Amino acid sequence: MKISSLPADAEFHRLVKKIFEQRLTTIKEGEGIDWGTAEALAIASLINDGFCVRVSGQDVERGTFSHRHAHVFYQDKDGFYNPIEESMNPKDNLGRKFIAANSHLSEFAVMGYELGYA
């Protein structure tokens, strides 16, 4: 449920709030789950099983067609909220468990990023 909730002490875009409310409803009801919700559940499951997850590419933070919302940007202050990362148990000595890293629109850019990261 935490992956479908936003902190009450911050302001987010009204459409993003609506998406997260719908995400919570579909999880509770167990039907009508969209692609973004299914992906968030899958990533959270992998992390809970002890894996670290990193996605990279163009617009992976928001998700193409605004489905992922891995980083939800505040409207009232600088920065962003990462629902998947924040919903996990305290991080182990590996640091972050979930990374969404935007890159340029180019397969070579993603390959270069991953090669450099590795």
Residue frames as a rotation matrix with the C-alpha (Angstrom) as fourth column:
MET 1
0.559 0.829 0.000 0.00
0.829 -0.559 0.000 0.00
0.000 0.000 -1.000 0.00
LYS 2
0.276 -0.516 -0.811 2.91
0.334 -0.740 0.584 2.36
-0.902 -0.432 -0.032 0.65
ILE 3
-0.711 -0.597 0.371 3.87
0.532 -0.112 0.839 2.42
-0.460 0.794 0.397 -3.03
SER 4
-0.293 0.692 0.659 0.50
0.773 -0.235 0.590 3.98
0.563 0.682 -0.466 -3.77
SER 5
0.686 0.499 -0.530 0.58
0.723 -0.550 0.418 6.71
-0.083 -0.670 -0.738 -1.13
LEU 6
-0.011 -0.636 0.772 2.04
0.415 -0.705 -0.575 10.19
0.910 0.314 0.272 -1.14
PRO 7
-0.645 -0.271 -0.714 3.15
0.762 -0.159 -0.628 12.05
0.057 -0.949 0.309 2.00
ALA 8
0.402 0.915 0.000 0.48
0.900 -0.395 0.185 14.33
0.169 -0.075 -0.983 3.41
ASP 9
0.434 -0.279 -0.857 2.98
0.460 -0.749 0.477 17.02
-0.774 -0.601 -0.197 4.41
ALA 10
-0.720 -0.661 -0.213 3.92
0.114 -0.415 0.903 17.90
-0.685 0.625 0.374 0.81
GLU 11
0.304 0.814 -0.495 2.10
-0.412 -0.357 -0.839 19.28
-0.859 0.459 0.226 -2.21
PHE 12
-0.682 -0.436 0.587 1.90
0.299 0.566 0.768 17.30
-0.667 0.700 -0.255 -5.48
HIS 13
-0.858 0.367 -0.359 0.26
-0.502 -0.450 0.739 17.98
0.109 0.814 0.570 -8.83
ARG 14
-0.139 0.916 0.376 -3.47
-0.828 0.100 -0.551 17.26
-0.543 -0.388 0.745 -8.71
LEU 15
0.546 0.336 -0.768 -3.31
-0.762 0.581 -0.288 14.74
0.349 0.742 0.573 -11.56
VAL 16
-0.462 -0.759 -0.458 -0.50
-0.359 0.632 -0.687 12.84
0.811 -0.153 -0.565 -9.86
LYS 17
-0.731 0.289 0.619 -2.58
-0.621 0.096 -0.778 12.72
-0.284 -0.952 0.110 -6.66
LYS 18
0.333 0.929 -0.160 -5.47
-0.899 0.261 -0.352 11.30
-0.285 0.261 0.922 -8.68
ILE 19
0.208 -0.353 -0.912 -3.23
-0.574 0.711 -0.406 8.61
0.792 0.608 -0.055 -10.20
PHE 20
-0.814 -0.581 -0.024 -2.00
-0.299 0.454 -0.839 7.55
0.499 -0.676 -0.543 -6.77
GLU 21
-0.385 0.772 0.505 -5.54
-0.778 0.022 -0.628 7.47
-0.496 -0.635 0.592 -5.37
GLN 22
0.561 0.574 -0.597 -6.60
-0.818 0.496 -0.292 5.24
0.128 0.652 0.748 -8.29
ARG 23
-0.233 -0.754 -0.614 -3.51
-0.473 0.639 -0.606 3.07
0.850 0.149 -0.506 -7.76
LEU 24
-0.865 -0.068 0.497 -4.47
-0.499 0.230 -0.836 2.53
-0.058 -0.971 -0.233 -4.11
THR 25
0.079 0.990 0.120 -8.07
-0.878 0.126 -0.461 1.70
-0.471 -0.069 0.879 -5.04
THR 26
0.490 0.109 -0.865 -7.07
-0.702 0.637 -0.318 -0.92
0.516 0.763 0.389 -7.62
ILE 27
-0.617 -0.739 -0.268 -4.65
-0.377 0.577 -0.724 -2.57
0.691 -0.346 -0.635 -5.19
LYS 28
-0.690 0.420 0.590 -7.31
-0.611 0.100 -0.786 -2.74
-0.389 -0.902 0.187 -2.48
GLU 29
0.363 0.926 -0.107 -9.92
-0.807 0.255 -0.532 -4.12
-0.465 0.279 0.840 -4.89
GLY 30
-0.268 -0.585 0.766 -7.48
-0.104 0.808 0.580 -6.44
-0.958 0.076 -0.277 -6.66
GLU 31
0.099 0.297 0.950 -8.79
0.909 0.360 -0.208 -5.61
-0.404 0.884 -0.234 -10.11
GLY 32
0.920 0.257 0.297 -8.29
0.379 -0.780 -0.498 -2.96
0.104 0.571 -0.814 -12.75
ILE 33
0.412 -0.848 -0.332 -4.57
0.229 -0.257 0.939 -2.75
-0.882 -0.463 0.088 -12.00
ASP 34
0.972 -0.071 -0.224 -2.84
-0.233 -0.414 -0.880 -0.72
-0.030 0.908 -0.419 -14.71
TRP 35
0.607 -0.787 -0.108 0.66
0.389 0.413 -0.824 -1.11
0.693 0.458 0.557 -16.13
GLY 36
-0.065 -0.672 0.738 2.30
-0.403 -0.659 -0.635 1.42
0.913 -0.338 -0.228 -13.79
THR 37
0.406 0.300 0.863 0.78
-0.914 0.117 0.390 -0.16
0.016 -0.947 0.321 -10.68
ALA 38
0.999 -0.044 -0.021 1.76
0.043 0.997 -0.072 -3.67
0.024 0.071 0.997 -11.81
GLU 39
0.340 -0.935 0.104 5.30
0.237 -0.022 -0.971 -2.49
0.910 0.355 0.214 -12.48
ALA 40
-0.049 -0.318 0.947 5.56
-0.781 -0.578 -0.235 -0.83
0.622 -0.751 -0.220 -9.04
LEU 41
0.729 0.381 0.569 4.30
-0.657 0.622 0.425 -4.02
-0.192 -0.684 0.704 -7.39
ALA 42
0.884 -0.441 -0.155 6.81
0.305 0.796 -0.522 -6.12
0.354 0.415 0.838 -9.34
ILE 43
0.044 -0.905 0.424 9.72
-0.098 -0.426 -0.899 -3.82
0.994 -0.002 -0.107 -8.44
ALA 44
0.116 0.065 0.991 8.69
-0.953 -0.275 0.130 -3.76
0.281 -0.959 0.030 -4.77
SER 45
0.954 0.256 0.155 8.46
-0.287 0.930 0.229 -7.57
-0.085 -0.263 0.961 -4.78
LEU 46
0.557 -0.821 -0.128 11.98
0.364 0.380 -0.850 -7.89
0.746 0.427 0.511 -6.17
ILE 47
-0.156 -0.614 0.774 13.32
-0.483 -0.636 -0.602 -5.47
0.862 -0.467 -0.197 -3.56
ASN 48
0.435 0.401 0.806 11.52
-0.900 0.181 0.396 -7.30
0.013 -0.898 0.440 -0.75
ASP 49
0.993 -0.114 -0.041 13.19
0.110 0.990 -0.091 -10.50
0.051 0.086 0.995 -1.99
GLY 50
0.513 -0.835 -0.200 16.58
0.331 -0.023 0.943 -8.86
-0.792 -0.550 0.265 -1.50
PHE 51
0.007 -0.489 0.872 17.36
1.000 0.014 0.000 -7.64
-0.012 0.872 0.489 -5.01
CYS 52
-0.323 -0.117 -0.939 18.43
0.105 -0.991 0.087 -4.12
-0.940 -0.071 0.332 -5.93
VAL 53
0.291 0.514 0.807 16.60
0.896 0.149 -0.418 -2.70
-0.335 0.845 -0.417 -8.96
ARG 54
-0.382 -0.393 -0.837 17.93
-0.001 -0.905 0.425 -0.05
-0.924 0.163 0.346 -11.36
VAL 55
0.402 0.485 0.777 16.16
0.841 0.139 -0.522 1.19
-0.361 0.863 -0.352 -14.47
SER 56
-0.338 -0.527 -0.780 17.72
0.082 -0.842 0.533 3.62
-0.937 0.117 0.328 -16.89
GLY 57
-0.437 0.204 0.876 16.71
0.900 0.111 0.422 5.22
-0.011 0.973 -0.232 -20.14
GLN 58
-0.843 0.165 0.512 14.87
0.008 -0.948 0.318 8.23
0.538 0.272 0.798 -21.43
ASP 59
-0.301 0.793 0.530 12.22
-0.761 -0.535 0.368 9.47
0.576 -0.293 0.764 -19.00
VAL 60
-0.323 0.176 -0.930 12.28
0.287 0.954 0.081 6.42
0.902 -0.241 -0.359 -16.73
GLU 61
-0.992 -0.018 -0.122 11.70
0.122 -0.299 -0.946 8.51
-0.019 -0.954 0.299 -13.61
ARG 62
-0.444 0.880 -0.171 8.28
-0.781 -0.473 -0.407 9.63
-0.439 -0.047 0.897 -14.82
GLY 63
-0.396 0.274 0.876 7.71
0.355 0.926 -0.129 6.77
-0.847 0.260 -0.464 -17.20
THR 64
-0.996 0.087 0.016 6.85
-0.011 -0.304 0.953 7.09
0.087 0.949 0.304 -20.85
PHE 65
-0.290 0.950 0.116 3.24
0.092 -0.093 0.991 8.25
0.953 0.298 -0.060 -21.08
SER 66
-0.385 0.053 0.921 3.43
-0.775 -0.560 -0.292 9.08
0.501 -0.827 0.257 -17.34
HIS 67
0.512 0.647 -0.565 2.82
-0.254 0.742 0.620 5.59
0.821 -0.174 0.544 -16.04
ARG 68
-0.032 -0.637 -0.770 5.74
0.540 0.638 -0.550 4.91
0.841 -0.434 0.323 -13.68
HIS 69
0.631 0.215 0.746 6.00
-0.337 -0.790 0.512 7.88
0.699 -0.574 -0.426 -11.32
ALA 70
0.330 -0.633 -0.700 9.20
0.781 0.599 -0.174 6.54
0.530 -0.489 0.693 -9.76
HIS 71
-0.791 -0.468 -0.395 10.07
0.602 -0.712 -0.362 10.14
-0.112 -0.524 0.845 -8.88
VAL 72
0.325 0.912 0.251 7.16
0.877 -0.390 0.280 12.38
0.353 0.129 -0.927 -7.97
PHE 73
-0.632 -0.680 0.371 8.24
0.549 -0.731 -0.405 16.01
0.547 -0.053 0.836 -7.92
TYR 74
-0.275 0.466 -0.841 7.06
0.824 -0.336 -0.456 18.33
-0.495 -0.819 -0.291 -5.17
GLN 75
0.200 0.431 0.880 5.02
0.777 -0.617 0.126 21.38
0.597 0.658 -0.458 -6.12
ASP 76
0.942 0.278 0.185 5.85
0.101 -0.766 0.635 23.37
0.319 -0.580 -0.750 -2.99
LYS 77
0.552 -0.829 0.093 9.61
-0.490 -0.233 0.840 22.77
-0.674 -0.509 -0.535 -2.63
ASP 78
0.047 -0.636 -0.770 12.64
-0.970 0.154 -0.187 21.50
0.237 0.756 -0.610 -4.49
GLY 79
-0.760 -0.489 0.429 13.17
-0.575 0.813 -0.091 17.79
-0.304 -0.315 -0.899 -4.87
PHE 80
-0.113 0.693 -0.712 11.13
-0.694 0.458 0.555 14.68
0.711 0.557 0.429 -5.40
TYR 81
0.061 0.243 0.968 9.55
-0.833 0.546 -0.084 11.79
-0.549 -0.802 0.236 -3.54
ASN 82
-0.555 -0.285 -0.781 10.44
-0.674 0.704 0.222 8.23
0.486 0.650 -0.583 -4.53
PRO 83
0.345 0.837 0.425 7.43
-0.928 0.236 0.289 6.09
0.142 -0.494 0.858 -3.48
ILE 84
0.741 -0.085 -0.666 9.11
-0.034 0.986 -0.164 2.74
0.670 0.144 0.728 -4.11
GLU 85
-0.300 -0.947 -0.116 12.34
0.195 0.058 -0.979 3.58
0.934 -0.316 0.168 -2.31
GLU 86
-0.572 0.087 0.815 10.55
-0.689 -0.590 -0.421 5.24
0.445 -0.803 0.398 0.60
SER 87
0.495 0.862 0.111 8.19
-0.807 0.408 0.427 2.30
0.322 -0.301 0.897 1.09
MET 88
0.318 -0.456 -0.831 11.01
0.072 0.886 -0.458 -0.19
0.945 0.086 0.314 1.62
ASN 89
0.876 -0.131 -0.463 12.44
0.481 0.197 0.854 -1.27
-0.021 -0.972 0.235 4.96
PRO 90
0.668 -0.675 -0.313 15.61
-0.432 -0.694 0.575 0.50
-0.606 -0.249 -0.756 6.10
LYS 91
0.734 -0.427 -0.528 18.35
-0.510 0.167 -0.844 0.20
0.449 0.889 -0.095 3.52
ASP 92
0.848 -0.527 -0.051 21.14
0.467 0.699 0.542 -2.30
-0.250 -0.483 0.839 4.05
ASN 93
0.178 -0.874 -0.453 24.83
0.148 -0.431 0.890 -1.56
-0.973 -0.225 0.053 3.59
LEU 94
-0.332 -0.245 0.911 24.38
0.908 0.178 0.379 -1.55
-0.255 0.953 0.163 -0.20
GLY 95
-0.917 0.048 -0.396 22.66
-0.076 -0.996 0.054 1.82
-0.392 0.080 0.917 0.00
ARG 96
-0.243 0.883 -0.402 19.69
-0.880 -0.375 -0.291 2.53
-0.408 0.283 0.868 -2.22
LYS 97
-0.420 0.201 0.885 17.56
0.126 0.979 -0.162 -0.40
-0.898 0.044 -0.437 -3.26
PHE 98
0.363 0.615 0.700 15.83
0.845 0.098 -0.525 1.29
-0.391 0.783 -0.484 -6.20
ILE 99
-0.463 -0.532 -0.709 17.33
0.074 -0.820 0.567 3.67
-0.883 0.211 0.419 -8.73
ALA 100
0.548 0.538 0.641 15.55
0.764 -0.010 -0.645 5.26
-0.340 0.843 -0.417 -11.67
ALA 101
-0.210 -0.765 -0.609 18.07
0.237 -0.644 0.727 7.19
-0.949 0.009 0.316 -13.77
ASN 102
0.851 0.510 -0.126 17.10
0.054 -0.323 -0.945 9.27
-0.523 0.797 -0.302 -16.79
SER 103
-0.333 -0.925 0.183 19.44
0.450 0.015 0.893 9.30
-0.829 0.379 0.411 -19.78
HIS 104
-0.518 0.089 -0.851 19.45
-0.654 -0.682 0.327 10.85
-0.552 0.726 0.411 -23.23
LEU 105
0.618 0.772 0.146 17.16
-0.412 0.476 -0.777 9.52
-0.669 0.420 0.613 -25.93
SER 106
0.225 -0.606 -0.763 19.63
-0.876 0.216 -0.431 7.11
0.426 0.765 -0.483 -27.44
GLU 107
0.959 0.066 -0.275 20.32
0.017 0.957 0.289 3.42
0.282 -0.282 0.917 -27.04
PHE 108
0.122 -0.991 -0.055 24.03
0.483 0.108 -0.869 4.28
0.867 0.079 0.492 -27.03
ALA 109
-0.182 -0.140 0.973 23.47
-0.612 -0.758 -0.224 6.73
0.769 -0.637 0.052 -24.17
VAL 110
0.738 0.500 0.453 21.83
-0.668 0.442 0.599 4.03
0.099 -0.744 0.660 -22.05
MET 111
0.799 -0.509 -0.320 24.56
0.426 0.855 -0.296 1.52
0.424 0.100 0.900 -22.93
GLY 112
-0.121 -0.885 0.449 27.23
0.149 -0.463 -0.874 4.11
0.981 -0.039 0.188 -22.07
TYR 113
0.134 0.259 0.957 25.55
-0.850 -0.466 0.245 4.93
0.510 -0.846 0.158 -18.78
GLU 114
0.944 0.298 0.141 25.27
-0.328 0.812 0.483 1.28
0.029 -0.502 0.864 -17.81
LEU 115
0.521 -0.832 -0.190 28.85
0.530 0.490 -0.692 0.54
0.669 0.260 0.696 -18.87
GLY 116
-0.269 -0.619 0.738 30.11
-0.204 -0.712 -0.672 3.50
0.941 -0.331 0.065 -16.86
TYR 117
0.398 0.516 0.758 27.93
-0.855 -0.092 0.511 2.58
0.333 -0.852 0.405 -13.87
ALA 118
0.975 -0.030 -0.222 29.20
0.073 0.979 0.189 -1.01
0.212 -0.200 0.957 -13.90
